[in-house]
Amino acid sequence: MTESKSKFDTNKLTEFAIAKITKFAKEHQEETFYGFSIDTNLLCLNSEEEFQKSLKYYREKFGGYDTDELIADLKENTGDWEYQGFAEFDENSGFDMEEYNEHYHEDEDYQLTSDYAKSMEKVVENLKESGVFDLLKKTNDFYINRVEHNY
């Protein structure tokens, strides 16, 4: 049985992401970044400085956010990141939104091994190996991953 060809061009996606991260790094040299995520087709970064602003805002607006667990949840939620979607994959950069939508509407087991999941994991690995994140000022525990988008 032959493996079907991916509808995601991981080489093009990687090249696109490297170019966008490089440009972003030049524009944000004063901030210290703790995480990068691919969320659907969005490239997302957040800095310690922007996280502290969000934490202050949430505490003032909603109260709470005083346990390690709640603080960590906020810190890791790409939807609350200042730079969520600083760049977006599209068909020109090798992304197939129709294929992603198929992935999104399937059950969790399917999502673990879908074409989208495997392709984005490959892009994450390519980015880790590329060294592009060395252009950013980073925390010691800086992470690079992909997340499932939850509505």
N, C-alpha and C positions, 0 to 999 in steps of 0.2 A: 504494500500500500504506500503510495507516495503522499507526502505531506502537501497540503494545499498551500499555494503561495499566499503570503500575507497581503492584506489590502493596505497595510501601513508600510511606508518606505522608511525603515528605521535609519538608514544612512542619511537620507534627506532631512528627516526629523532631527537627528543628532546635529548635523551641520547647521540647521536653522537655529536650534537651541544654543549652540556654542556662540554663534554670531550675536544672538540677542543677549545672552549672559555677559559676553565681552563688552557690549555697548552699555549694558546696565551697570556693570562693575565700574566703568569709567565715570559714570554719573553719580555714583553712590560710594565714594571712597572714604567718607567720614563715618559711615555706619558699620556696625559689627553684626554680621548675619549668623543666625543659628539654624536656619533650615531652608531647603529647596524642595518643592514638591511639584509633580505633574498631577493636576486635578482635571480630569476629563481631557480637554485640549488646552488648558491654561497652564502656563509656566508661572510658578508662584515662589516668591522669596519673602522672608521677613527678617527684620533686624531687631536686636535687643531694644534699641531706642524706640522703635515704633511699637513693639510689644508693650513696653512700659506705659506709653501713651494710651494704648487700648485698655490695659489693665486699670489704669486710673479712671478712664471714662466709664468702664463697666461698673467699677466699685461705686462711683458717684451716681450713676444713673439707676443701677439695679440693686446696689448693696451686695454684701457677701464677697465672693471671690477671695476668701480668706483661708481656704484649705489648699494643700499642695495639689490635690486631685483636681479641684476646680481651676486652679491657676494653670496646671499642665494642660487640661482640656482646652482652655482658651488659647494657650500658647501654640498648640498643635493644630488648631482648627484653621485650615487655609481660608475659609470663608471670612475670617476676621483679620487676615493678614493685610497689611497696607499695600503690598505689591502682589496681590492676587491677580493673575492675568496681566503681568507686565508685558507679556507676549503671548500670542495664541497660535497654536498649530492650526492650519487649514489645509485644504486640498493641495494648494501650491507648495506647501512644505511637507507633503507626504501623509497627511492625516485623512482618514475616511470617516466622516461623521455618521454615515449610515451604518457602518460596521460598529462604531462605538454605541449607537442607539440600540443595536441588537444585543450587544454586551450588557448594556444598562438594564434592559428589560428581562433579562434571564435571571435564574436563581443564583445564589451565592456560589454553589459548587461549579456551575458553568463559568461564572465570572473569574474564578481562580485560574482557569486554563484557556480562556477565550483568546482569539487572535489579538484583540486589544490589549489584554493583560500581558501576554507574552511580548508583544511589540513594545509596550511602554516599559516593561522590565528591562528589555534590551537597550532602549534609549537611556534609561537610568544608568545601567552598567557602562555604556559608552561614555556618558558624561562623567562618571566617576573616574574612568580611565583616562579621559582627555586632559585632566588637570585644569580645566577652565575655571573651576571654583577657587583655584589659587590666586585668581585676580581679585577676589573679595577678601576683605578683612572678616575673619570667621571666629566663632567661639570654638573652644576645644571639642565640644560635643556637637559640632555642625553635622547635620544629617541631610541625606539626599534620598528621596523616595518618590513613590507615586501613591496616591490615595484614591479610594472610591468616593465618588461624589454622592453625597446624601442630600436629598431635598426635604 
